[in-house]
Amino acid sequence: MTSTPRWASPCLFAALLGTTLLACASVPLVRPADPLFQSSERHLVRTASIVAASGAPQSDQVLFLQGEGFYRYRFEPPPRTLAGRFAVAAAAATDFPAFQSLAGALDMLDLRLRAYDGAVHLWETLLAESPQTPLRPLTLYRLGWAYRNAGASGLPRETGDQAWEELIRETPADPLAHLALDARRAPAKSRGAATAWSAIPGLGQIYVGETLNGSVRLTIGLASLAAIAVPLYVGYQRRQDLSWSRDWPLLVTGLAGLVVLSVDYTTAYQDAIRGVVDYNERSEEDFERGHPGAP
């Protein structure tokens, strides 16, 4: 009789748990009458008419609108389900690849945040393939905004300001160049800065202006750190007289603090990136309200 490999049981458990969580998760479709999604659709229709009137080759128009579709992929994310929260916590606590994959599959917010990378990728491809396209000014203008929320490495520019500067230099009389001059002064937050601040859970949220959210996460992080440090100190002080039967609460408390701290770090970082995108999208909306002619 063949024996079951040692790794089979954990893998089988993870597969069964993943299947159960996926079955319990709600269908993450765009909710009816989502105002953010409806606004994005209106923008997309208006941009499509501008692109159609540009006189650009059809291949350029199609490629630009593919990027525009990513750029306008905006909706109010559905609330994270219990299954999603458990998967994120399990992924942060264990670093088990199956849980990490499951957490990503259950979280539509992550998909929305990465859409800006897709827009930049396609628009930069358009400029590389058709450097003289009639859509070049509009593409550079869009890239200025899109780079603020892009997070992929290896993209041709470091910041969106470089795209706006190129637009202003090449076509200074174009109305889009005048918009770019004003757009550079629109307030923005950086994903890189939010990542750096998130070295301490909660500071990333404070950086994007969500003080209460950040304070709660910082408090959880400090409490978790205390739950790790205090048992270590007590255990060291009593190192000559430790026994499992009497001192097991020290180990349990320390491990619980470590798990909570790990989850707090992971979710605080993810939430800080969400805060950056929210901040920059609001800044763009404010700019468009003050510049009705913006495409």
Secondary structure, DSSP 4 states (H G I P E B T S, - for coil): -PPPPTTHHHHHHHHHHHHHHHHHSPP-PPPTT-HHHHHHHHHHHHHHHHHHTT---HHHHHHHHHHHHHHT---PPPPPPHHHHHHHHHHHHH--HHHHHHHHHH-HHHHHHHHHHHHHHHHHHHHHH-TT-TTHHHHHHHHHHHTTT---TT-S-S-HHHHHHHHHHH-TTSHHHHHHHHHTTS----HHHHHHHTTSTTHHHHHTT-HHHHHHHHHHHHHHHHHHHHHHHHHHHTGGG--HHHHHHHHHHHHHHHHHHHHHHHHHHHHHHHHHHHHHHHHHHHHHHH-TT--
